[in-house]
Amino acid sequence: MKRVLLVGAGHAHASLLAALAQTPVEGARITLVSPYARQIYSAMLPGVIAGHYRRAEAEFDVAALAERAGAEFVAGEMARLDADTRVVTLADGRSAAYDIASLNAGSLTELGVPGAAELALPVKPFERLLERLRVISRVAIAGGGASGAELAMALRHRGGEITLYSEGAPFAPPLAARLERVLRKRRVDYRPGMRVDALEPGTVVVAGRSRQQFDLVLWAAGAAPHPWIANSGLALDERGFVRVDAGLRSVSHPEVFAVGDCAALGEAKSGVHAVRQGRVLEQNLRSLLADGPIEHYEPNPRALLLLTCGGRYAIAARGEWSAEGHWAWWWKNWIDRRWLALLAGKKKAPSQATAPLSEKRR
């Protein structure tokens, strides 16, 4: 009986567990380690902040999903992974050995700017973010990607005075121009080409020659690996993420898969990509247990992107094409609710066309 350890309940592992719940795997004892028994679905987080969803509507039951998949759920924070001895240790001192491991633990928010670690509120973990956002006032957001833009418009919808700093939008020019128009229409103080250089006591944002005080600074700029990955013994890229082959396996330790934000895959760290990785992970886990062939993961640079705009309005984009309207929000709402229904065991595994395509960089 092979010991299979799943670290984290990100999109790829959620997809894997939903598939295992429908078609169990033979010859494995599966354990899932994740900090929370219930987890917020990040695609619906802006809707929770804007008031379109109750928090409970945007959560899925990780423990129940694991149980349906025949996996043991262990609530815990990772402290150490030793890839050479195949042992993981949790923050409370518990340890476990594995024969096969899969890492889908997400990433942290990069806080390399002076003062950011002490004075900014990272957007992750989402649970802590929601607790701090109960009162909305003057808020600065560092990071003009999908996460920062959606948060800015959601908070503005709640009545906050929002300033969004963006060193450079990671979008094609037509989409970047459309997003800027929507941000300004919603009266977000959008500052493109303006990076946050430092934070100072009193919650002062320093950006070039500009100095401005806020009640709260949210940090949504850049992804950083978990510290335990750095000391794992796994081969890493220059940023500290796990290097994987075409089969999503560590290039140094092929018994370890890595998917989602913690993997170095040469594409945006995006939930829609992670769900697609989850489907390949499922096939390759089954193949590895049965000594079968390994399937290759093919990145899709034209994945659909749906950006919520505060109200029940969204931007849809694929490649160079983009459009916007209330219809796009309702489309996204349908996709997201369908995905949560799948994780709750109320739907069968979705086809490629009905997966949660609305998810993007977080």
Buried (B, 14 or more C-beta within 10 A) or exposed (E): EBBBBBBBBBBBBBBBBBBBBEEEBEEBBBBBBBBBEBBBBBBBBBBBBBEBBEBEBBBBBBBBBBBBBBBEBBBBEBBBBBBEEBBBBBEEEEEBEBBBBBBBBBBBBBBEBBBBEEBBBBBBBBBEBBEEBEEBEBBBBBBBBBBBBBBBBBBBBBEBBBBBBBBEBBBBEEBBEBBBEBBEEBEBBBBBEBBBBBBEEEBBBBBEEEEBEBEBBBBBBBBBBBEBBEEBBBBBBEEBBBBBEEBBBBBBBBBBBBBBBBBBBEBBBBBBBBBBBBBBBBBBBBBBBEEEEBBEBEEEEEBBBBBBBBBBBBBBBBEEEBEBEEEBBEBBBEBBBBBBBBBBBEBEBBEEEBBBBBBBBB
